[in-house]
Structures are given as structure tokens and as C-alpha cells.
């Protein structure tokens, strides 16, 4: 199992690899409404939609993060937390897909 530790809003957050069934359940639970971001008419609407999506969904993915922690986090910490989640859960998939693409190119 892959594990990474990330500093987020003054806390040490441990990101652990999830089982496939856990990832499926998480995807069902998130339900991010990206159309609110894409249909925004001005920058305030975009900002509101993005901040709402972060506050609603990051605590669902990372149990140690509270909604209030997001206000105290730097954007780079949010980026690092999400990057750690992707690396821990999808690194192997990226390697396999890259290898398959290289084989197809031959």
C-alpha cells in the first residue's frame, strides 16, 4: 500500500492508497458540479464555485481535513494534497497506460 504525508493548514495529513471499491464509492459520493464553474458569468462566480467545490469535497476525501482547514490552507498545499492523492492511488495506472501508449506507437 502506498502512503504519503503532506502538510496542510498546519496539520500533517496522511494520504493512503484506497482499494478500487473505495475509489468507486468515493467517486459516487463526490458528485462535483463542474458545470457551475464552466457556466460562470464572471470571476466572482468562478471563485465561489471553486471554493465551494473544495470545501464540500476535500473533507470527504481526506478525513483529517475539516472544512475550516481549507480557509487556512495555501493554494500550494491544496495542490500538494491532491497531487499526493493522485500519486498514491493512480501512479500504477499512469505507468501501465504510458507503457501501453508506447507499445501502440511502435
C-alpha positions, 0 to 999 in steps of 0.5 A: 500500500502506498502512503504519503504525508503532506502538510496542510493548514498546519496539520500533517495529513496522511494520504493512503492508497484506497482499494478500487471499491473505495475509489468507486464509492468515493467517486459516487459520493463526490458528485462535483458540479463542474458545470457551475464553474464552466457556466460562470458569468464572471470571476466572482462566480468562478471563485465561489464555485471553486471554493465551494467545490473544495470545501464540500469535497476535500473533507470527504476525501481526506478525513483529517481535513475539516472544512475550516482547514481549507480557509487556512490552507495555501493554494500550494498545499491544496495542490500538494494534497491532491497531487499526493492523492493522485500519486498514491492511488493512480501512479500504477495506472499512469505507468501501465497506460504510458507503457501501453501508449508506447507499445501502440506507437511502435 
